């Protein structure tokens, strides 16, 4: 096993972890503030990818917009997922706040309907976004050699999302409100904050991140049916391992799971899924709240 | 030990007689593909209802545990394609498969022993989806995507298992026995401790019961129940594939249990029957291939309007009409 091989597999794990992080931190954010386990998170990922592609495809074919098509596709994907997320929160989840299990069941019902409607509208054919020229093709990386530039962009984007979320939560008024809401919703409402509005905002943000992940994921690999299950699963595992509602924990969880998946596929191909779950079970046995999770109060 | 009141016994007996007489009334399609199917999937849903109602654990790993039994029996079945190298007669394969499911249930319980409510739901879901992905990627044991085919089941009294009458009556007898087992267990000291854990695990621990061990035992028992369901489902489908234990299968069992009502073991079978009816006749109601939208909406409406399912609606109607204590109705085995 050469150094180059080791580094390549590790970098592959890192890029996969980046995608998991982008998707899972939306899940973690929603759970952190609202204690809502959004079982439709994988479906929101699909909404982002499908709607983004529906906008991207005709633009890419046109001569005028082709160079901006991908960016517009991303924005459309984020907007669509965020919109669905807000509708979910306002129409269904908002008025059963505190009934966690019932909310989870509602989102399961919604995810079934969303997945089926996407299938009806867009069909089941696999598709893939084409990244703009700037992010397309290989680039020379020291010690590794040629590596797809888009994958490196994925890592950069994940770091940007992480830093952006951290700044948002720690340095802005909205962040203060959100963190106060995690600790005590009733007190926050008593302070005159419009909690339902904050909740809808957080849901839009979390769902939008799933939509962003959808477009990025469908640019890196072809998009096909069934990814909603995979990304729901990965969001769950990442957040369980890292700890609920913590950005650092989500990043750590995504790193562990991304690296474990890539290294697992190299070392013992057909058993790599097991490795993910061994990690999850081991973490749960020692840290039931996840690696960086807070004890529930 | 009294499992049910006399009146309940009478109702159960009437229900059982009707179910026993069904082959006289219904064509084979209804017998096998509606009622037979509802019974075998209802068994898996029953294991979930048992955990959810009496222990307060909403576990999504029951389909996975059933899948462990299904795959075990498929690997050991003498008729399997591809044939495994540990082929055994069905008389040995079936108990071993159920044992494997019991162990799998205990392991799930062990992994999730410190987690509660929503965390439990997430962890068991992750385990369930993970197991199906593992089965899909592993060729050596699980034959990957294709799964294992031609699991026709044993001959019973010299007749092939796939004969409609044999399949239906076997499913009915197994389902009825497991149903009675649940009603019996929840009256035993073990079942009472389980319900105490549901109501307050800290107080139960404080009066000296080992909460963790009881939880693991409950999951093992649920695994035993789901294992029988898994074996019968594998015979019903004449084989097993990773997708038959995947996310949607898992959610399907949850839907059955919730639609029927988590408040009573019978709800599992009612939900499974409704699910089978909708799955079969959805195309005539909502158009081709949109079954998932229909079932998703029904599920959503049930969760939004009546969290205790059809059984709860029935209980509420009875309470409204007869002015009887609803709690007594809805709780069934839990209260006397």
Interface residues (C-beta under 8 A of the other chain):
Chain A: X35 X37 X39 X92 X100 X101 X102 X104 X105 X106 X108 X109 X110 X111 X112 X113 X115 X116 X117 X120 X229 X230 X232 X233 X236 X237 X239 X240 X269 X270 X271 X272 X273 X274 X276 X277 X280 X281 X284 X285 X288
Chain B: X58 X111 X112 X114 X115 X117 X118 X119 X121 X122 X123 X125 X126 X127 X129 X130 X133 X134 X137 X138 X139 X140 X246 X247 X248 X251 X254 X258 X289 X290 X291 X292 X293 X295 X296 X297 X299 X300 X303 X304 X307
